[in-house]
Every structure is written in C-alpha cells, then in structure tokens.
Amino acid sequence: MHLQEKTTASNRTYEGKIFYITKDTAELEDGRQVQRDVVHHSGGVCVVPLTERGTVLMVKQFRYPMQQVTLEIPAGKIEPGEDPAECGRRELQEEAGRTCKQYTSLGTLFPTPAYDTEVIHMYLAQELSAPGAQNLDDGEFLDVTEIPLEEAVQLVMDGKIPDAKTQIALLKTYVLLQKEQ
C-alpha cells in the first residue's frame, strides 16, 4: 500500500519512567526492510487557563534536557487509562491551583512524529475558580505567572516561548477568540 510501512519485528531496548524505546524493523512499500527507532509515550495534555481579564496563567519551570527555565502553560503526562480531558483538569489544579467551568478542546498535536508516539491534547479552560493551593508532583517546582493573552502571543511570535505545545495552544486560543468576536 502506498505510503504505508508494515512492522515486521519489534524489540524493546529501553524501559524508563516516562517512556520506552523499541528498535523496529519495517517493510517499505517497495519491499525493502528498514530500521525504525521508536519512543513510546502515553501522551500528554496542556491547558490554556484564561482568566476573565484576558490573561493566561503560565508556569515557569526548569527543564533539565534544555538546561533552562521555560515559560509554558500547565501540562502533564496522561496516566495509563486516564481520560485526556480529565488529565488536563487534574494538571490545571495541580500546577495552577485552579478549576474551571468552561473547558474546550483545542485538538491534538504530534510533537515529534518522526520517532515518538506521543500525542498531546490541548484544552482551553475558562471561568476559572479563585486561586487555590497547588498540588505539585514530588520533585516538581514551578512558579505561576499571569500574562495578558496578547502579550503571550507576542512572546511566541518573538521566539521567546520555544515550547511547541505552548506556542500552538496559545495561537489556537487567540484565533478561536478572534473568531468569536
């Protein structure tokens, strides 16, 4: 079949806390065999918490692989069997100390489809509760900051928010709200 690859063998080569890796053999449409290294991830969510004032609650946290503090929207890993929407609500409460009355799907994204199975589900959270206590994971440290949506979008456009899920979710939120006006 055109543009299809058939997995003919798969060997798990690494098992970690967040993902595992397989070394696969795939058959191309012309019959040749190739090796594919695949990172298997349970997926994630990200949430744009938009206040009634038009500001976005964002988090600053150290990202070890990048060796820097990043500015992102609340996000997290989906636990096995967990509903993505519920995961997003959980992450919103854990990281920002908020709940919401209005919750809108912004779709999904594949952050690195060339070698990773991760799918990130994006949501817009509105009609937020008053600030409450965070419930951070063990070993998680982050600061919540509030930025006007237009300023956050400008930070994306200026290359000052390099996180892909945050870029896409903020831009989709901005476009969605512009269409509603």
C-alpha positions, -999 to +999 in steps of 0.1 A: +000+000+000+012+034-009+028+055+019+024+026+044+051+008+064+045-026+079+062-035+112+078-069+108+097-070+141+099-050+173+124-053+202+121-032+234+156-018+240+149+007+269+123+010+297+122+043+316+098+060+340+082+082+313+087+062+280+101+031+265+120+026+232+117-001+206+140-010+177+116-020+149+121-035+115+096-021+090+089-032+054+086-003+029+061-002+001+088-014-023+096-044-001+129-032+014+134-036+052+145-006+073+152+000+110+129+024+129+137+035+165+105+045+183+099+063+216+066+051+231+049+077+253+015+075+269+007+111+258+001+144+274-021+174+278-017+211+280-042+237+292-045+274+284-061+288+317-077+321+305-089+344+332-119+368+328-094+396+324-079+380+293-047+369+310-032+334+308-019+316+338+015+302+328+042+283+347+080+289+349+100+257+355+134+243+349+136+218+320+165+195+326+171+184+290+173+221+279+191+232+310+170+263+313+138+278+328+109+278+304+076+296+303+048+272+295+011+266+300+002+239+326+008+205+312+014+169+321+016+132+312-015+111+308-015+082+332-023+048+317-061+046+311-067+082+321-091+103+300-071+132+284-097+158+294-097+147+330-059+147+329-059+183+318-083+193+346-060+175+371-029+193+358-047+226+359-055+221+396-021+206+404+000+233+387-021+264+388-044+257+418-075+263+397-106+245+384-128+257+356-164+257+345-158+260+307-135+236+291-129+235+253-108+211+233-082+227+210-074+195+193-042+174+194-007+177+182+022+153+174+053+169+189+078+147+171+061+122+148+093+110+131+103+089+161+078+094+190+043+081+196+033+110+219+001+128+213-006+160+232-042+170+238-048+208+241-076+225+260-088+260+268-100+265+304-123+295+311-144+306+340-116+298+364-121+293+401-104+316+426-068+307+433-063+276+455-034+255+467-012+238+441-007+201+444+026+196+427+041+162+420+070+150+441+101+168+429+082+193+408+090+230+414+073+258+394+061+294+397+027+305+383+027+338+365-001+357+347+004+373+313-021+390+290-030+367+261-019+392+235+015+396+252+019+358+254+011+355+217+037+382+210+063+363+231+056+333+208+060+354+177+092+369+190+107+334+196+107+339+234+085+309+241+102+279+225+079+252+239+059+238+209+028+228+228+026+262+245+031+280+211+004+260+194-022+261+222-018+299+227-020+307+190-051+284+186-067+301+216-060+335+202-075+326+168-105+310+184-113+340+205-108+363+175-135+343+156-159+346+185-158+384+184 
